[in-house]
């Protein structure tokens, strides 16, 4: 993932987490991230957000993990 794409993705994730952090509506945050990235960069993007989220994966291209932003984790990737 290019530095520019990574920065833009991080901005989208932070915006969504800031919006839904108080209510802890992780499903809505994930949907907002996915829909925004699909619209900006073409789909399909996938997003997983929540507290206590864990994963194990291999990847070849578009992948980013933001861990512990205000005690919340986010994983986004494009297939």
Secondary structure as GFF3:
##gff-version 3
##sequence-region A 1 79
A	DSSP	alpha_helix	3	20	.	.	.	ID=ss1
A	DSSP	alpha_helix	26	41	.	.	.	ID=ss2
A	DSSP	beta_strand	45	50	.	.	.	ID=ss3
A	DSSP	beta_strand	63	69	.	.	.	ID=ss4
A	DSSP	beta_strand	72	78	.	.	.	ID=ss5
###
